[in-house]
Amino acid sequence: MKHNIPIDLIGIDLDRTLLDNRRQLSAANTHALQEGIDNGLTIAVCSGRDLPATRAITGTWEFPTWLLMQNGS
């Protein structure tokens, strides 16, 4: 059965999901996230890391993200 429910938010993990083995955001993932944002999606980064460690990764990104983090979020 197909549901036509719009998606407003994507929550995605960092390690081995969004980031590569060098802990970098690939060009393909950057493009996909930016395309989603351009189409009205909100991106939420979900990580067990604390705020400083998460911001060390996401702070250089050129698009807005929400951060859900700490203790296995």
Secondary structure, 3 states (H helix, E strand, C coil): CCCCCCCCEEEEEHHHHHECCCCCECHHHHHHHHHHHHCCCEEEEEECCCHHHHHHHHCCCCCCCEEEECCCC
